[in-house]
Amino acid sequence: MNLSAEDIRILAQTITAIDRIDSTTSFNWVKDAIKEIVSEYPSAAPYFIETFDVQEKYGSYKPIHPIVLIDKIVECRENSLVETIQYELHGNELFFINSGKFQIRYHGMPDMPETKTQAINMPIQFIDAIKFYVAWKIRARLFNQEDVSAKAFYDEYDKALKKANTFMMKR
């Protein structure tokens, strides 16, 4: 079972010995951390496959989830899939030179938790690192950016992310 933002806040309180981390502030920090992690480590983002039709030449398609990293785009032709580069990406919208049936395989931004108790949709190895992010943020806010413990929590966060990424890349 994946952790929630509330679980992460409690873990951060435990490791910092600060017993009153505001739950709303912590919730916002958790969402910030998710965006930051996924932007830096696409392996933390869920993998999606979507099949769609482009009706006209120079047509477009906007994937359901914001794109973090495109794995590949394939054109569906007569019972076969052929990888294509005949497209352009502008923002989060794909534009195709030709019409046809296509499939995009990509890492996309996970759905953000809507409540503090909703489970976070990322691999647990990355979620577990977020407690250090929240610990870093609260220590830096209370004691300044140069606080030794704040720096140590940020280093732990960074180290945990690298370890999680290595684990995910080996899978």
C-alpha distance (Angstrom), angle and dihedral (degrees) to the residues before:
residue distance angle dihedral
M1 . . .
N2 3.78 . .
L3 3.77 122.5 .
S4 3.79 125.7 -108.0
A5 3.80 128.3 -137.1
E6 3.80 88.0 -102.6
D7 3.82 91.4 54.2
I8 3.81 89.0 50.5
R9 3.82 91.8 49.9
I10 3.81 90.6 53.1
L11 3.82 91.4 47.9
A12 3.82 90.2 49.2
Q13 3.81 90.4 50.6
T14 3.78 89.3 51.7
I15 3.80 96.6 50.5
T16 3.82 94.6 42.4
A17 3.82 96.5 41.4
I18 3.81 86.6 -133.1
D19 3.78 103.9 132.8
R20 3.80 99.9 -166.6
I21 3.79 113.7 53.2
D22 3.80 106.3 160.7
S23 3.81 108.2 -111.9
T24 3.82 95.8 -142.8
T25 3.80 93.0 49.1
S26 3.79 90.5 46.1
F27 3.83 90.7 48.7
N28 3.81 90.3 54.2
W29 3.81 90.9 47.9
V30 3.81 90.3 51.3
K31 3.82 90.6 53.7
D32 3.83 89.8 47.2
A33 3.80 89.6 50.8
I34 3.82 92.1 50.3
K35 3.81 91.3 53.8
E36 3.80 92.0 45.6
I37 3.80 94.1 47.5
V38 3.80 94.9 48.0
S39 3.81 91.7 46.8
E40 3.79 91.9 53.0
Y41 3.81 99.2 33.5
P42 3.83 112.2 35.5
S43 3.80 89.0 -176.7
A44 3.82 86.2 73.3
A45 3.80 90.6 61.0
P46 3.80 121.9 87.7
Y47 3.80 116.3 -103.8
F48 3.79 116.4 -121.8
I49 3.80 134.6 -171.6
E50 3.80 118.1 -163.7
T51 3.80 127.7 178.5
F52 3.79 118.7 -157.3
D53 3.79 144.5 158.4
V54 3.78 125.9 -117.6
Q55 3.78 104.4 -153.8
E56 3.79 101.3 -165.4
K57 3.77 140.2 27.7
Y58 3.83 109.5 -83.9
G59 3.79 89.8 18.3
S60 3.77 123.3 153.5
Y61 3.79 142.3 -138.7
K62 3.79 130.5 -162.0
P63 3.82 113.6 -155.5
I64 3.79 118.9 -129.6
H65 3.81 93.4 -115.8
P66 3.81 126.2 42.2
I67 3.80 107.5 -95.4
V68 3.79 117.7 -110.5
L69 3.81 97.5 170.0
I70 3.80 131.5 -8.4
D71 3.79 112.8 -135.1
K72 3.80 94.5 -174.1
I73 3.75 145.1 -40.2
V74 3.77 118.1 -137.7
E75 3.76 132.3 -169.5
C76 3.80 116.2 -136.0
R77 3.81 106.9 -132.2
E78 3.80 126.4 171.4
N79 3.80 98.3 -37.8
S80 3.80 94.1 -36.9
L81 3.78 137.4 92.0
V82 3.80 116.9 -134.3
E83 3.79 120.8 -171.6
T84 3.80 112.1 -123.8
I85 3.77 137.6 -164.0
Q86 3.80 93.0 -174.6
Y87 3.80 94.2 114.9
E88 3.79 141.9 78.2
L89 3.77 128.3 -142.8
H90 3.80 118.1 -140.2
G91 3.78 113.4 177.3
N92 3.77 103.3 -46.1
E93 3.80 96.6 -27.9
L94 3.79 127.3 95.5
F95 3.81 120.2 -145.7
F96 3.81 119.0 -160.1
I97 3.79 128.3 -154.8
N98 3.81 92.7 -149.3
S99 3.77 134.0 35.4
G100 3.79 119.9 -117.5
K101 3.79 145.2 97.3
F102 3.81 115.1 -52.1
Q103 3.76 140.6 177.0
I104 3.81 125.6 -150.3
R105 3.79 120.5 -157.9
Y106 3.78 111.3 -167.3
H107 3.76 149.9 142.6
G108 3.79 108.0 -109.4
M109 3.77 136.4 -169.2
P110 3.79 108.6 -86.2
D111 3.78 118.5 -120.9
M112 3.78 108.1 -89.8
P113 3.78 114.7 -120.7
E114 3.79 109.4 -100.0
T115 3.78 94.9 -158.7
K116 3.78 134.6 33.2
T117 3.80 91.1 -113.5
Q118 3.82 98.7 47.4
A119 3.81 114.3 110.8
I120 3.80 115.0 -108.4
N121 3.80 114.4 -116.6
M122 3.82 101.8 -133.6
P123 3.78 135.2 93.6
I124 3.81 108.6 -72.3
Q125 3.81 91.4 -122.5
F126 3.81 89.6 66.6
I127 3.80 95.0 39.2
D128 3.79 90.6 54.6
A129 3.83 90.2 58.4
I130 3.82 91.7 59.2
K131 3.81 92.2 76.5
F132 3.83 87.1 67.6
Y133 3.82 90.2 49.3
V134 3.82 91.4 54.3
A135 3.82 90.7 43.8
W136 3.82 89.9 51.4
K137 3.82 92.5 48.0
I138 3.82 94.9 49.9
R139 3.81 94.3 44.9
A140 3.80 91.3 47.9
R141 3.82 90.8 48.3
L142 3.80 94.8 48.5
F143 3.80 100.9 35.5
N144 3.87 104.3 18.8
Q145 3.80 134.1 -102.3
E146 3.81 93.0 -75.4
D147 3.79 93.7 59.3
V148 3.81 108.7 129.0
S149 3.81 92.7 -136.3
A150 3.81 91.9 47.8
K151 3.80 89.8 53.7
A152 3.81 91.0 46.3
F153 3.82 91.4 51.7
Y154 3.80 90.9 49.6
D155 3.81 90.0 50.2
E156 3.82 89.9 50.5
Y157 3.81 89.8 49.5
D158 3.80 91.7 51.0
K159 3.81 92.6 45.6
A160 3.82 92.4 48.2
L161 3.82 91.0 51.1
K162 3.80 92.8 50.5
K163 3.79 90.6 48.4
A164 3.82 91.3 48.4
N165 3.79 91.3 48.9
T166 3.80 91.9 50.0
F167 3.80 89.5 50.5
M168 3.81 92.6 49.2
M169 3.82 93.4 46.8
K170 3.82 90.7 53.6
R171 3.80 90.5 54.6
